[in-house]
């Protein structure tokens, strides 16, 4: 009788070990999938393919802002028209920067809203 109980305990132990190995394998597989998905989503090539117009616009804006800053620091002219155009360009840069930040913020908020809706729909579908 004690032998039967020991055999049952050994069998249960082996079943539990198999179950743990199965769970570990599934967990490893899930982590690999998440890692691959994250690295794929953050890959610059994929971001450019997914959002080409946004990337080109952001690149042009950054190029303009950096390029103009370099040019304006080299000028030493003190004419009133030069001061006016410099002030105008500074104001345009400021407005463009505010608009770009607003656009980027709206874009990120929309993406987060989509992800939240997807998460909610997948969570409700599982229940």
Residue pairs with C-beta under 8 A, 6 or more apart in sequence:
40 46
41 47
47 55
48 55
54 107
58 100
58 104
61 96
61 100
64 93
64 96
65 93
65 96
65 97
68 89
68 93
72 86
72 89
75 82
75 86
